[in-house]
Amino acid sequence: MIVRILLVILIILAILVVKEKNNLHLIMYFSIFSFTAASVYFLNYALDIALAEVAVGCAFVPLIYLITVSKQNVFTVLIDKEFLHGEDYQDNDLYKKLVFLLEDFCSYYTLELKVVTKRVRYYPTVQGIFRPGNIDLIVSLDEENNHLVITGNKSNIMIPRLDKMTRKYKNIDLIEVDEYEGLDE
């Protein structure tokens, strides 16, 4: 009976792990999932597997995840120079909206906002843009429609939140791209 209850708890925890957006909560749910799985193994007399699950699933893997998440504290945005062409770009309403949006977004995830305006020469593809310089977003100006276009990697788990936030602004568009888009086959 206890094993069945633990199996139901495992299913619930697996769903929570998949659905969770907050990285720290996700790590906590994963650890609880591993401990529950170890308990199931123990109750089914698989002591060696239970011990391995506790060591790896409850201790080692969550520790690696915590270290990784703690190192991700900077959100880098590349603003295309075309948008910054005027001396008074900081007085531009679109720029003010962009800065407000990005600061709000970064405060939600407790990230430090880093704005980069200089392109590096090795960005031949979208993959090249997002990988080498650790650029999270690219902002450019669609002068024809007077819209800001924010381009982000759709594999980034924070993009749905940014998409939700950009919908408040009628002249800021978010485009999600695949990180391998533009690569030659």
N, C-alpha and C positions, 0 to 999 in steps of 0.2 A: 504493500500500500504506500509506504514512504517513497519507494522508487518511482511509482507512478506520479506522485505529487511533484517529486523533483524533476521528472521528465516534462511535466506541464510547465514548471517554472523555467526549465531550459528553453522551451519554445517561446515563452513570454520574453525571456532575456534576449534570445536571438532576434526577435522582432525589435526590441528596444535598441539593440546594437545597430541594426540596419537603419532604423528611423532617426536615431539621435543625431543632432546637428552640432551640439556642443562637444568638443573633443575630450574635455576632462570627464564629462558624464559618460561618454562612450567608453573611455578607458575603464572607468569604474564598473560599468555594466559588463564589459568584457571580463574583468577580473572576477566578478560575481558569477558570471557564466562558467568560467573555468573552475572555480571552486565548487560550484554545483555539479558540474560534470565529474570532477574528482570524487565527490561524494557518491555519485551514482556508481562509478567504477569501484569504489571501496565497498559499497553495499552489495555489489555483485562479485566480490572476492577477486577483483583484478587489482591487487595491491600495488604491483609494480607500475601499472599504467596510472593509477591514482596518484602515486608519488611523483611520477614524471609530469602529470598534468598540474599538480600543485607547484612544482618547481618551475616549469616552463610557462604554463598558462596564467598562473596567479602572481608570479614574481618577475620572471625574466622579461617576457613580452610586454607587460604593462610598464615596466621600468624603461624599456627601450622607447615605447610610445610616449611616455612622459618626457623623456629627454628630448625627443624629436619635437613634440608640441611646444615645449618650453623654449626651444631655439627659434621657433617661428613667431617672431614678435615684431617684424617689420613688414609693412605692406608697401610695395614699390609701384609707383605709377609713372609711366612715361608719357609726358605731354608733348605732343608733336609741336615742333618749332613754328609751324604755320599758324597755330593758334596764338602763339606768343609774339607775333610779328610786330605789334605796336609797343611803344614805350609804356603806354598806360593800360596794359592788359590786366593789371590787378584791379583796375576800376571797372572792367568789363563785367556786366551782370552775369553772363554765362560763366565766367571764371569764378565769380563769387558763389554762384550756385554749385559749381563743381567742387570747390573747396569745402563748402558747407556739407555737401553730400558725402564726400570722402572722409571728412573729419567725423561725421555722424557714424558712418560705416565702420571706421577704425575704432571709434570709442565703443561700439557695440561688441566688437571682437577683442577689445583691449590690445590693439596693435598700434605701433608707431607708424605714422604716415611719412613716407619718403617720396618726394616728387623729383623726378629726373627729367631734364629737358634736353639732354645731349644723347644722340643716338650713337651706338657703337657700330663700327663698320661691318661686323660679322652677323648681320640679320637677314640672310637671304630668304628665309621662310618663316612661317608663323612659329614653327618649332624653334627656330633660331632666336626668335624674339623672346619667347617665354623661358627658355632654358638657360642660356649662358649668363644673362645679366640678372636673373631672378626677378624679372619684371612680371608683376601680377596683372596690371592693366595697361592699356594704351589708350590715350585720349587724343582724338583729332577733331578738327572742325570741318563740318560740312557747310562750306560757305554759301552754297546755293540755297539751302534751306535754313541757314543760320541755326544749325543743330550741333550739339556736341555728340560725337560718336565714341562710346566707350567700348573697347574690344577686350574681352576676357576669355580665358581658357575655360571651356565648359566642364572640364574635369575638376576644376577647383570647387570644393564643396561650399565655399562662401558666395559663389556667384548667384545662386537663387535669392539669397538675402539682398544682394545688391540690385538684382532685377526688380525685386519688390520695392526697394527704396527709390529706384529711378523712375518708376511709374508715376510718382508724384509730380515729376517735372515733364512738361510737354515738349521741351526742346533739348532733352537729353535722352539719347537712345543707347541701349546696351545690346551689343552683338556678341553672342557666344560662339567661339570657334573651337574646332578640334585642334589639339596641339600638333597633329601631324598634317594638318591641312596645308596644301601647297607643296608637299614633298613629291618629287618625281618617283614614279613606280619603278 
